[in-house]
Amino acid sequence: MWTRQEEIHLTETWLTYGRGFVHLKKLPKLQLLSIPNVVAEPADVERLKSDLPKTKVVWNLPDEANVARTRQAFERVRAQKK
């Protein structure tokens, strides 16, 4: 069951507070959230950290190459759904 999740590792995706991070508040036992190279606004990550004060959040702002690669992947998936 998800409420027992203690660690989550995500990479090379695109998350916002309202469409992703907000759902992590439902995980009170979350100890580690590792999100390297996740495209997100720094303010959204800070808001997440304040929502989960007992959770260690590991994140770095991705460089432009990672942002471009992630954007292209999302655009390919979006085009396939049409």
Sequence and secondary structure as in RCSB ss.txt:
>XXXX:A:sequence
MWTRQEEIHLTETWLTYGRGFVHLKKLPKLQLLSIPNVVAEPADVERLKSDLPKTKVVWNLPDEANVARTRQAFE
RVRAQKK
>XXXX:A:secstr
 GGG  EEE  S B  TTTTGGGGGG TT  EEEEET B  HHHHHHHHHH TTSEEEEE   HHHHHHHHHHHH
HHHHHH 
